[in-house]
Every structure is written in structure tokens, then in C-alpha cells.
Amino acid sequence: MRIFNTYVQNELPTYLIYVPDKRLVGRNEVKQMFRKEVTLITEEAIHSRLVDLRESCPTAEREDAIRDIVKDTLKFAVLSHRWLDTGEPTFSDILKSFKPYGYEKLVKFCEKANEFGCRLAWSDTCCINKDSSTELEEAIRSMFKWYRDAYVCIAYLADSTSVDDLHEDVWFTRGWTLQELLAPWRMKFYVGNWEPLTSNLNDKENLEVMAVLSRATRIPLDDLRHFQPGTRNVHEKMMWASNRTTTRIEDVAYSLIGIFDVSMMVAYGEGKRAFYRLMEAIILKCDQWQIFAWAGPSSSDSAAFPESPRGYRPLNPVDSNDALLPSTVWRGDRNIVMTKRGLQIQVFLIDLSQQEVTVYEKIDTDDVQTDAYSNYSAGVVDYWCYDTSGDGVLQPEQEHLCVLLRPDPRNPYAGWRKVTTPNLVTIHTKSKLRRTLTPVWL
């Protein structure tokens, strides 16, 4: 029973809908409801499951088999949908009664969950006690995990009728639905009047649907099907979120916590500072120069970070792909760190008035030559490093991303101040340049 109790207390959502009775249950009630069933698990069943597990994981132990059986017994479905302005049942509504009138979406969700053999279901509209700041914070910080651990994610796209108009659904514009798309291993889409989009049990295995989703979201097919959270490819993930909106400003950041697999406190009322704190958490684990590929307004808390994901701009996929570099070669500063003076980064500092440098602005997908920044200096962030000498190298006729800098008269100790630009700024050099890198604080 120890494994069962631990699983319920630490892996399941705080509240779930018990589908057969259509009522809200907490973790303690779940334990009471399923305890007898778990005690009936036989040694034969455990041994059989262990044999199955060891086919993919030779080091699996008996406890792993028991936990896997418990997970199957308590499998739950989660709902992904676009919230309505009114009419969504709340936590307190469901505690009072589960009325069919006005709860059509929730009733249909429970019906579909039952079809997948799930006796438990979770919806963000009614399974979070938002009157408790502790429970709300746990839900927000655990939500990616709950969607990942769910047996199936049932996605309801009310504005769609078929695969052909899927890309037009408002569901693709909402902030929270990004992690709801990426986290689940098994996903089933329903459209219009709760008609299944395909005949598949798992629409993530339908390549036609996944291709449509990939075009609609600009998310690679492999990430749609097998997404791994973390702080690799921050720039790319921010681009996925850049055109999405949330009702609460803070949710722009909170909806990305699980995608980047970082930990941060939830504090509604902090406004745009939430995104600054998200970037702080990301930078602790990120060593990729592409995180600076943004333009437009900066955070009021740091010139090093954008105001929101909307600041991120496309990069040339060829020039920005470092995946194939040998281990002895790298680009940019691998030891970016937040300090009391600001974000510290080593840059290749270059005077933009030099004749051997051509400056460009990236406008949409075009590189447009400009002399608007000739009175500034540039801190190139994607220079090449071929050894540990402390020198950086710029290769001729290659696009290099930079942050625009000028001396800071108000803070000579810091030295340089980042200048806001409406577009990404890149430079090309006419010859190979090598020099000692310069630390700057942004």
C-alpha cells in the first residue's frame, strides 16, 4: 500500500472528477475508493508486468511493476479546450452539484473519458480550488506533469469541423494550450459537436493530423509527438509561444514553466515581472546564444530579457544550428550568469563605424543593410571559439547576431548599456577577426 499511497499523494492531481458518479473527489477519497482494488493485485500480475517492463528497461524492479499497475488502475483523462467567457463550471459549482444544464462540455468530456476506460478525469475549469493559493500554485507548477502522466488528453476544438479547418481554431492562439499540445503522449481531438477528428485512438500517431498541426504551430513534427521539456532550444520554444495570448498577464510566463522544466513561485498581481522571473530561471540552466535573438521592448527589470515571448524573432536555421559542431568548437558564452550588476556575458565587442563591418537589420525574413547604428558598438553573441584562450573569432561573410551597445553615462561602473532595436541586428565582416572577449553586464 505504500506505493499506492505515495502515488496518489504525489502523482495525481489534487482533485479529480470520479466519472461514474460525476462528482469531485480529493486524494484521500481516491485512496478510499481504490484501496480494495489495489490490495487484490496478485503476485502473478506483478511478475507479468515486471517481465514486460524489463523488455524496455532491464533494470526495472518489483516496485516499478507495482507502481505501473497502480498507474493503470488510477488512469485519468485530462481536458484541453478553449475557455468560454461565461458558463464554465468552477470548483465551487461542481462541489454543489453536477448539473447537466450549462455543463454540456464537461458532461461530454466525462463521456469520452469513460470510452477510454478512465474512471477519473481532470479539467482546469473545475478541478482547481483557486480560493487556496497553495493549491492553485501546486496546480500551475504541476500542470505539465499531469498532462504528461494522463492516460489520454481529450482536446475539444469547438471552432473546427475537420482536419482542413483545424489550423483556424482559436485553440491554437491560447497560451495554456501550448503545453496541453506538447505534454501528452496520447491525444484525441474532437471537433464541432464532439465528433472525433479521426478514427485513431491516438491522434499523435496520425501523420496527416500532425502535419497540419505542425504547419499551424510552426512546431516540428518530432516535438509534437515526442516533446522533451527543458532549457535546450529556448529561442525555438519561445517562437512557438510568441503569437499566443493569455487572459492574465502572468500566465504568459506561468504557462511555460513546464515546457522549460524550471521552478518558480506563482504570484498573481506581479504582472509582466513574471516573465522576467521565468527568464531568470531559464538562464540558470541555459548556455545557448540564441536566447538573445529577440528585439523590441525589454523587460522593465532587465535589458537582457524581452518583455514577453513576442520579442523573439526568426533566425536563419542554417547559421543558428549548432547541433553538428564538434565538441572542441563552440559558439557564444557558455557561462552566462545573473549577478547584482545584471546579466554577465562575454561578447565579441566591435565598433560599428569600422569600414570592414556591414550592419543589417532582420526585417521579417530579409536582411536589410543599414547605417543607422554606425555610432554604436556591437556585442556579438554567436562568435566562434576554437580553444580556451579567451579569444573569439568572427568568420568573414557570415551572419553574426549582436546586441547593440553604447556607453552608459549614468553607470560608468557597468560600462555598457543595451540599446533597444525594433529588429534583430546582425553584422558581416569582410575578413576574419580574432580578439579577446569582453565581459558586459546587461
C-alpha positions as a Python dict, from the first residue, in 0.01 Angstrom:
ca = {
    (1, 'M'): (0, 0, 0),
    (2, 'R'): (298, 231, 47),
    (3, 'I'): (349, 259, -330),
    (4, 'F'): (-23, 321, -381),
    (5, 'N'): (-39, 593, -115),
    (6, 'T'): (276, 761, -242),
    (7, 'Y'): (146, 759, -598),
    (8, 'V'): (-188, 915, -505),
    (9, 'Q'): (-34, 1184, -284),
    (10, 'N'): (246, 1283, -520),
    (11, 'E'): (146, 1195, -876),
    (12, 'L'): (-229, 1253, -905),
    (13, 'P'): (-391, 1598, -930),
    (14, 'T'): (-529, 1736, -603),
    (15, 'Y'): (-888, 1695, -722),
    (16, 'L'): (-1040, 1475, -991),
    (17, 'I'): (-1384, 1400, -1127),
    (18, 'Y'): (-1498, 1047, -1048),
    (19, 'V'): (-1655, 973, -1386),
    (20, 'P'): (-1912, 703, -1288),
    (21, 'D'): (-2077, 934, -1032),
    (22, 'K'): (-1975, 1264, -1196),
    (23, 'R'): (-1857, 1418, -871),
    (24, 'L'): (-1541, 1582, -745),
    (25, 'V'): (-1309, 1374, -527),
    (26, 'G'): (-988, 1458, -344),
    (27, 'R'): (-679, 1243, -299),
    (28, 'N'): (-794, 1090, 30),
    (29, 'E'): (-1124, 984, -121),
    (30, 'V'): (-942, 837, -421),
    (31, 'K'): (-739, 625, -180),
    (32, 'Q'): (-1054, 504, -7),
    (33, 'M'): (-1228, 424, -337),
    (34, 'F'): (-944, 226, -493),
    (35, 'R'): (-770, 73, -188),
    (36, 'K'): (-956, -257, -204),
    (37, 'E'): (-890, -294, -576),
    (38, 'V'): (-518, -235, -524),
    (39, 'T'): (-498, -491, -243),
    (40, 'L'): (-624, -753, -489),
    (41, 'I'): (-319, -714, -715),
    (42, 'T'): (-164, -1061, -733),
    (43, 'E'): (199, -1169, -737),
    (44, 'E'): (131, -1323, -1076),
    (45, 'A'): (19, -985, -1212),
    (46, 'I'): (325, -815, -1063),
    (47, 'H'): (561, -1073, -1214),
    (48, 'S'): (394, -1047, -1556),
    (49, 'R'): (420, -667, -1551),
    (50, 'L'): (785, -684, -1442),
    (51, 'V'): (867, -910, -1737),
    (52, 'D'): (701, -659, -1971),
    (53, 'L'): (887, -364, -1817),
    (54, 'R'): (1226, -535, -1840),
    (55, 'E'): (1189, -567, -2216),
    (56, 'S'): (1238, -190, -2243),
    (57, 'C'): (1413, -128, -1911),
    (58, 'P'): (1634, -419, -1795),
    (59, 'T'): (1692, -256, -1454),
    (60, 'A'): (1321, -240, -1363),
    (61, 'E'): (1243, -365, -1011),
    (62, 'R'): (938, -516, -844),
    (63, 'E'): (832, -177, -707),
    (64, 'D'): (836, -36, -1060),
    (65, 'A'): (594, -308, -1168),
    (66, 'I'): (359, -239, -877),
    (67, 'R'): (367, 134, -948),
    (68, 'D'): (290, 70, -1314),
    (69, 'I'): (-14, -141, -1222),
    (70, 'V'): (-131, 127, -977),
    (71, 'K'): (-97, 389, -1251),
    (72, 'D'): (-312, 176, -1483),
    (73, 'T'): (-572, 130, -1211),
    (74, 'L'): (-590, 505, -1147),
    (75, 'K'): (-555, 619, -1507),
    (76, 'F'): (-717, 955, -1571),
    (77, 'A'): (-811, 1171, -1868),
    (78, 'V'): (-742, 1545, -1897),
    (79, 'L'): (-932, 1806, -2095),
    (80, 'S'): (-776, 2062, -2329),
    (81, 'H'): (-1010, 2330, -2458),
    (82, 'R'): (-1066, 2699, -2508),
    (83, 'W'): (-1231, 2862, -2209),
    (84, 'L'): (-1561, 3040, -2270),
    (85, 'D'): (-1611, 3393, -2134),
    (86, 'T'): (-1904, 3264, -1928),
    (87, 'G'): (-2061, 2930, -1848),
    (88, 'E'): (-1755, 2729, -1744),
    (89, 'P'): (-1834, 2538, -1421),
    (90, 'T'): (-1600, 2626, -1135),
    (91, 'F'): (-1464, 2429, -841),
    (92, 'S'): (-1739, 2558, -611),
    (93, 'D'): (-2006, 2487, -874),
    (94, 'I'): (-1905, 2122, -900),
    (95, 'L'): (-1892, 2082, -523),
    (96, 'K'): (-2259, 2184, -506),
    (97, 'S'): (-2388, 1966, -789),
    (98, 'F'): (-2309, 1832, -1134),
    (99, 'K'): (-2598, 1973, -1335),
    (100, 'P'): (-2625, 1869, -1699),
    (101, 'Y'): (-2763, 2213, -1789),
    (102, 'G'): (-2475, 2450, -1864),
    (103, 'Y'): (-2222, 2173, -1815),
    (104, 'E'): (-2251, 2020, -2161),
    (105, 'K'): (-1879, 2037, -2233),
    (106, 'L'): (-1788, 1875, -1903),
    (107, 'V'): (-2051, 1603, -1943),
    (108, 'K'): (-1924, 1523, -2294),
    (109, 'F'): (-1566, 1517, -2167),
    (110, 'C'): (-1661, 1264, -1900),
    (111, 'E'): (-1837, 1051, -2161),
    (112, 'K'): (-1524, 1045, -2376),
    (113, 'A'): (-1304, 972, -2073),
    (114, 'N'): (-1527, 675, -1993),
    (115, 'E'): (-1489, 549, -2352),
    (116, 'F'): (-1112, 537, -2291),
    (117, 'G'): (-1168, 333, -1975),
    (118, 'C'): (-1082, 621, -1740),
    (119, 'R'): (-1276, 636, -1415),
    (120, 'L'): (-1102, 958, -1322),
    (121, 'A'): (-1088, 1286, -1516),
    (122, 'W'): (-939, 1631, -1470),
    (123, 'S'): (-1040, 1970, -1610),
    (124, 'D'): (-870, 2301, -1536),
    (125, 'T'): (-1209, 2474, -1509),
    (126, 'C'): (-1338, 2288, -1205),
    (127, 'C'): (-1062, 2072, -1054),
    (128, 'I'): (-852, 2357, -911),
    (129, 'N'): (-950, 2526, -585),
    (130, 'K'): (-849, 2880, -675),
    (131, 'D'): (-953, 3007, -332),
    (132, 'S'): (-645, 2831, -195),
    (133, 'S'): (-322, 2996, -309),
    (134, 'T'): (-130, 2681, -212),
    (135, 'E'): (-349, 2452, -422),
    (136, 'L'): (-351, 2697, -714),
    (137, 'E'): (29, 2716, -712),
    (138, 'E'): (64, 2338, -697),
    (139, 'A'): (-172, 2303, -993),
    (140, 'I'): (12, 2557, -1208),
    (141, 'R'): (354, 2414, -1130),
    (142, 'S'): (238, 2054, -1177),
    (143, 'M'): (13, 2100, -1479),
    (144, 'F'): (264, 1994, -1743),
    (145, 'K'): (334, 1677, -1544),
    (146, 'W'): (-37, 1599, -1506),
    (147, 'Y'): (-92, 1633, -1880),
    (148, 'R'): (212, 1413, -1943),
    (149, 'D'): (106, 1146, -1692),
    (150, 'A'): (-257, 1136, -1808),
    (151, 'Y'): (-373, 826, -1992),
    (152, 'V'): (-524, 1048, -2261),
    (153, 'C'): (-566, 1418, -2330),
    (154, 'I'): (-907, 1490, -2481),
    (155, 'A'): (-882, 1810, -2686),
    (156, 'Y'): (-1207, 1981, -2784),
    (157, 'L'): (-1176, 2223, -3076),
    (158, 'A'): (-1519, 2386, -3087),
    (159, 'D'): (-1449, 2605, -3392),
    (160, 'S'): (-1333, 2321, -3618),
    (161, 'T'): (-1524, 2073, -3831),
    (162, 'S'): (-1246, 1875, -3998),
    (163, 'V'): (-872, 1846, -4050),
    (164, 'D'): (-897, 2107, -4327),
    (165, 'D'): (-1002, 2396, -4100),
    (166, 'L'): (-815, 2277, -3791),
    (167, 'H'): (-550, 2548, -3824),
    (168, 'E'): (-813, 2824, -3791),
    (169, 'D'): (-931, 2719, -3446),
    (170, 'V'): (-884, 2970, -3163),
    (171, 'W'): (-742, 2684, -2957),
    (172, 'F'): (-410, 2741, -3136),
    (173, 'T'): (-386, 3102, -3015),
    (174, 'R'): (-414, 3043, -2641),
    (175, 'G'): (-114, 3032, -2409),
    (176, 'W'): (-204, 2734, -2193),
    (177, 'T'): (-291, 2507, -2484),
    (178, 'L'): (74, 2500, -2596),
    (179, 'Q'): (179, 2274, -2309),
    (180, 'E'): (-150, 2085, -2344),
    (181, 'L'): (-46, 2004, -2701),
    (182, 'L'): (315, 1914, -2620),
    (183, 'A'): (291, 1727, -2289),
    (184, 'P'): (55, 1431, -2355),
    (185, 'W'): (177, 1108, -2510),
    (186, 'R'): (-175, 1015, -2618),
    (187, 'M'): (-413, 1280, -2754),
    (188, 'K'): (-760, 1258, -2903),
    (189, 'F'): (-915, 1554, -3088),
    (190, 'Y'): (-1288, 1620, -3106),
    (191, 'V'): (-1443, 1892, -3322),
    (192, 'G'): (-1775, 2073, -3354),
    (193, 'N'): (-2046, 1861, -3194),
    (194, 'W'): (-1793, 1636, -3021),
    (195, 'E'): (-1725, 1434, -3333),
    (196, 'P'): (-1386, 1255, -3336),
    (197, 'L'): (-1143, 1417, -3577),
    (198, 'T'): (-1009, 1078, -3690),
    (199, 'S'): (-1069, 710, -3628),
    (200, 'N'): (-736, 682, -3442),
    (201, 'L'): (-728, 620, -3069),
    (202, 'N'): (-420, 844, -3054),
    (203, 'D'): (-418, 1134, -3299),
    (204, 'K'): (-47, 1186, -3235),
    (205, 'E'): (4, 872, -3441),
    (206, 'N'): (-189, 1022, -3735),
    (207, 'L'): (77, 1184, -3954),
    (208, 'E'): (-179, 1381, -4157),
    (209, 'V'): (-314, 1549, -3845),
    (210, 'M'): (34, 1605, -3705),
    (211, 'A'): (146, 1766, -4033),
    (212, 'V'): (-149, 2009, -4015),
    (213, 'L'): (-67, 2089, -3652),
    (214, 'S'): (299, 2139, -3738),
    (215, 'R'): (213, 2392, -4009),
    (216, 'A'): (-35, 2571, -3781),
    (217, 'T'): (203, 2597, -3486),
    (218, 'R'): (547, 2601, -3656),
    (219, 'I'): (643, 2319, -3420),
    (220, 'P'): (850, 2036, -3573),
    (221, 'L'): (671, 1704, -3609),
    (222, 'D'): (909, 1525, -3375),
    (223, 'D'): (845, 1779, -3097),
    (224, 'L'): (469, 1748, -3139),
    (225, 'R'): (490, 1372, -3093),
    (226, 'H'): (784, 1326, -2854),
    (227, 'F'): (843, 1660, -2681),
    (228, 'Q'): (1103, 1674, -2405),
    (229, 'P'): (1085, 1972, -2166),
    (230, 'G'): (1396, 2167, -2072),
    (231, 'T'): (1608, 2471, -2149),
    (232, 'R'): (1757, 2346, -2474),
    (233, 'N'): (1645, 2546, -2778),
    (234, 'V'): (1491, 2826, -2571),
    (235, 'H'): (1468, 3052, -2876),
    (236, 'E'): (1270, 2795, -3074),
    (237, 'K'): (1027, 2726, -2789),
    (238, 'M'): (973, 3098, -2731),
    (239, 'M'): (889, 3133, -3100),
    (240, 'W'): (617, 2871, -3054),
    (241, 'A'): (468, 3083, -2775),
    (242, 'S'): (521, 3422, -2939),
    (243, 'N'): (178, 3456, -3101),
    (244, 'R'): (-27, 3310, -2818),
    (245, 'T'): (-232, 3510, -2569),
    (246, 'T'): (-350, 3465, -2211),
    (247, 'T'): (-621, 3640, -2012),
    (248, 'R'): (-389, 3710, -1719),
    (249, 'I'): (-54, 3874, -1799),
    (250, 'E'): (126, 3649, -1554),
    (251, 'D'): (6, 3338, -1736),
    (252, 'V'): (232, 3425, -2030),
    (253, 'A'): (512, 3305, -1801),
    (254, 'Y'): (330, 3051, -1585),
    (255, 'S'): (206, 2858, -1889),
    (256, 'L'): (570, 2800, -1992),
    (257, 'I'): (705, 2670, -1658),
    (258, 'G'): (658, 2306, -1752),
    (259, 'I'): (779, 2347, -2110),
    (260, 'F'): (1115, 2476, -1985),
    (261, 'D'): (1114, 2247, -1680),
    (262, 'V'): (1202, 2526, -1438),
    (263, 'S'): (1075, 2609, -1091),
    (264, 'M'): (935, 2947, -992),
    (265, 'M'): (683, 3081, -745),
    (266, 'V'): (336, 3182, -863),
    (267, 'A'): (236, 3535, -762),
    (268, 'Y'): (-67, 3678, -941),
    (269, 'G'): (-56, 4055, -934),
    (270, 'E'): (311, 4080, -1035),
    (271, 'G'): (219, 4148, -1399),
    (272, 'K'): (498, 4138, -1657),
    (273, 'R'): (759, 4074, -1389),
    (274, 'A'): (650, 3708, -1404),
    (275, 'F'): (815, 3671, -1744),
    (276, 'Y'): (1136, 3831, -1615),
    (277, 'R'): (1145, 3574, -1334),
    (278, 'L'): (1085, 3295, -1585),
    (279, 'M'): (1383, 3416, -1789),
    (280, 'E'): (1593, 3432, -1472),
    (281, 'A'): (1509, 3068, -1402),
    (282, 'I'): (1583, 2967, -1761),
    (283, 'I'): (1919, 3146, -1778),
    (284, 'L'): (2042, 2943, -1480),
    (285, 'K'): (2026, 2631, -1698),
    (286, 'C'): (2076, 2769, -2050),
    (287, 'D'): (2409, 2803, -2231),
    (288, 'Q'): (2288, 2885, -2584),
    (289, 'W'): (2348, 3222, -2752),
    (290, 'Q'): (2016, 3201, -2939),
    (291, 'I'): (1839, 3314, -2622),
    (292, 'F'): (1943, 3669, -2722),
    (293, 'A'): (1765, 3656, -3060),
    (294, 'W'): (1493, 3900, -2964),
    (295, 'A'): (1407, 4262, -3040),
    (296, 'G'): (1157, 4524, -2931),
    (297, 'P'): (1068, 4625, -2574),
    (298, 'S'): (1282, 4483, -2297),
    (299, 'S'): (1171, 4380, -1952),
    (300, 'S'): (1148, 4672, -1710),
    (301, 'D'): (1358, 4460, -1473),
    (302, 'S'): (1645, 4381, -1712),
    (303, 'A'): (1757, 4499, -2054),
    (304, 'A'): (1890, 4147, -2113),
    (305, 'F'): (1543, 3996, -2145),
    (306, 'P'): (1245, 4071, -2368),
    (307, 'E'): (915, 4188, -2226),
    (308, 'S'): (743, 3870, -2345),
    (309, 'P'): (786, 3583, -2594),
    (310, 'R'): (659, 3819, -2865),
    (311, 'G'): (1007, 3973, -2873),
    (312, 'Y'): (1165, 3662, -3022),
    (313, 'R'): (1241, 3675, -3395),
    (314, 'P'): (1324, 3404, -3652),
    (315, 'L'): (1686, 3309, -3714),
    (316, 'N'): (1848, 3162, -4022),
    (317, 'P'): (1816, 2787, -3947),
    (318, 'V'): (2149, 2711, -4114),
    (319, 'D'): (2355, 2977, -3935),
    (320, 'S'): (2191, 2917, -3596),
    (321, 'N'): (2215, 2537, -3582),
    (322, 'D'): (2499, 2432, -3351),
    (323, 'A'): (2390, 2069, -3317),
    (324, 'L'): (2657, 1931, -3552),
    (325, 'L'): (2954, 2122, -3409),
    (326, 'P'): (3244, 1907, -3285),
    (327, 'S'): (3298, 1906, -2909),
    (328, 'T'): (3615, 2116, -2945),
    (329, 'V'): (3428, 2404, -3112),
    (330, 'W'): (3152, 2614, -2964),
    (331, 'R'): (2974, 2943, -3021),
    (332, 'G'): (2899, 3216, -2772),
    (333, 'D'): (2939, 3233, -2397),
    (334, 'R'): (2862, 2904, -2223),
    (335, 'N'): (2876, 3063, -1878),
    (336, 'I'): (2610, 3334, -1885),
    (337, 'V'): (2521, 3429, -1528),
    (338, 'M'): (2293, 3670, -1341),
    (339, 'T'): (2479, 3899, -1100),
    (340, 'K'): (2397, 4205, -891),
    (341, 'R'): (2529, 4415, -1179),
    (342, 'G'): (2296, 4245, -1425),
    (343, 'L'): (2334, 3958, -1667),
    (344, 'Q'): (2703, 3894, -1730),
    (345, 'I'): (2804, 3772, -2075),
    (346, 'Q'): (3128, 3762, -2273),
    (347, 'V'): (3083, 3929, -2613),
    (348, 'F'): (3299, 3998, -2916),
    (349, 'L'): (3300, 4378, -2892),
    (350, 'I'): (3325, 4564, -3221),
    (351, 'D'): (3297, 4929, -3326),
    (352, 'L'): (3024, 4957, -3589),
    (353, 'S'): (3193, 5254, -3753),
    (354, 'Q'): (3468, 5025, -3884),
    (355, 'Q'): (3477, 5002, -4260),
    (356, 'E'): (3523, 4627, -4253),
    (357, 'V'): (3184, 4571, -4087),
    (358, 'T'): (2845, 4573, -4259),
    (359, 'V'): (2538, 4606, -4037),
    (360, 'Y'): (2198, 4454, -4118),
    (361, 'E'): (1853, 4455, -3965),
    (362, 'K'): (1648, 4138, -3993),
    (363, 'I'): (1306, 4257, -4109),
    (364, 'D'): (1074, 3959, -4137),
    (365, 'T'): (1291, 3712, -4331),
    (366, 'D'): (1502, 3971, -4514),
    (367, 'D'): (1842, 4113, -4418),
    (368, 'V'): (1835, 4488, -4484),
    (369, 'Q'): (2163, 4681, -4480),
    (370, 'T'): (2157, 4987, -4253),
    (371, 'D'): (2389, 5259, -4129),
    (372, 'A'): (2151, 5373, -3854),
    (373, 'Y'): (2371, 5219, -3586),
    (374, 'S'): (2713, 5336, -3703),
    (375, 'N'): (2766, 5541, -3386),
    (376, 'Y'): (2723, 5239, -3161),
    (377, 'S'): (2921, 4931, -3069),
    (378, 'A'): (2803, 4575, -3105),
    (379, 'G'): (2843, 4285, -2871),
    (380, 'V'): (2847, 3980, -3095),
    (381, 'V'): (2697, 3684, -2907),
    (382, 'D'): (2747, 3400, -3157),
    (383, 'Y'): (3123, 3428, -3216),
    (384, 'W'): (3326, 3113, -3268),
    (385, 'C'): (3555, 2962, -3004),
    (386, 'Y'): (3819, 2712, -3112),
    (387, 'D'): (4020, 2694, -2788),
    (388, 'T'): (4016, 2810, -2426),
    (389, 'S'): (4240, 3113, -2482),
    (390, 'G'): (3958, 3359, -2412),
    (391, 'D'): (3952, 3477, -2774),
    (392, 'G'): (3653, 3482, -3005),
    (393, 'V'): (3652, 3462, -3384),
    (394, 'L'): (3423, 3617, -3645),
    (395, 'Q'): (3426, 3443, -3980),
    (396, 'P'): (3414, 3654, -4298),
    (397, 'E'): (3084, 3700, -4484),
    (398, 'Q'): (2898, 3510, -4215),
    (399, 'E'): (2593, 3641, -4035),
    (400, 'H'): (2663, 3720, -3670),
    (401, 'L'): (2397, 3816, -3417),
    (402, 'C'): (2476, 4104, -3186),
    (403, 'V'): (2331, 4321, -2913),
    (404, 'L'): (2360, 4694, -2975),
    (405, 'L'): (2561, 4872, -2704),
    (406, 'R'): (2652, 5224, -2603),
    (407, 'P'): (2845, 5363, -2306),
    (408, 'D'): (2621, 5412, -2004),
    (409, 'P'): (2681, 5766, -1871),
    (410, 'R'): (2463, 5700, -1568),
    (411, 'N'): (2657, 5392, -1463),
    (412, 'P'): (3022, 5402, -1571),
    (413, 'Y'): (3088, 5101, -1346),
    (414, 'A'): (2869, 4884, -1571),
    (415, 'G'): (3038, 5022, -1880),
    (416, 'W'): (2781, 4943, -2147),
    (417, 'R'): (2409, 4977, -2188),
    (418, 'K'): (2197, 4764, -2423),
    (419, 'V'): (2006, 4966, -2682),
    (420, 'T'): (1652, 4866, -2780),
    (421, 'T'): (1606, 4791, -3150),
    (422, 'P'): (1284, 4708, -3339),
    (423, 'N'): (1452, 4422, -3527),
    (424, 'L'): (1741, 4184, -3479),
    (425, 'V'): (2078, 4338, -3564),
    (426, 'T'): (2341, 4127, -3740),
    (427, 'I'): (2683, 4204, -3885),
    (428, 'H'): (2904, 4064, -4160),
    (429, 'T'): (3279, 4117, -4157),
    (430, 'K'): (3495, 4138, -4469),
    (431, 'S'): (3780, 3946, -4312),
    (432, 'K'): (3837, 3701, -4032),
    (433, 'L'): (3859, 3879, -3695),
    (434, 'R'): (4006, 3741, -3373),
    (435, 'R'): (4026, 3922, -3043),
    (436, 'T'): (3993, 3885, -2667),
    (437, 'L'): (3634, 3868, -2550),
    (438, 'T'): (3486, 4147, -2337),
    (439, 'P'): (3258, 4094, -2036),
    (440, 'V'): (2949, 4316, -2031),
    (441, 'W'): (2663, 4343, -1782),
    (442, 'L'): (2317, 4397, -1925),
}
